[in-house]
Amino acid sequence: MRIEVLGTGCKKCDTTADAIREVASELGVDAEVEKVTDPQVIMQYQVMSTPAVAVDGQLRHSGSVPTRETITGLLSQ
């Protein structure tokens, strides 16, 4: 599973990436988490508010740090 955390590199983006790594580890999910800060890549996803999360190339969450429950849902799809 490839997960991209889209954002400018702010604290919320770091928190999102760390939380996803932590939950994936706890659930035993093999997930590659990458932080994407390139504005052109972020615009390709049509993200208007960061942090945003894309899973396997599809935008799944944007505008806030996802909750633990949201992350679990993203990882179970």
Buried (B, 14 or more C-beta within 10 A) or exposed (E): EEBBBBBEEEEBBBBBBEBBBEBBEEEEBEBEBEBBBEEEEBEEBEBEEBBBBBBEEEBBBBEEBBEEEBBBEBBEE
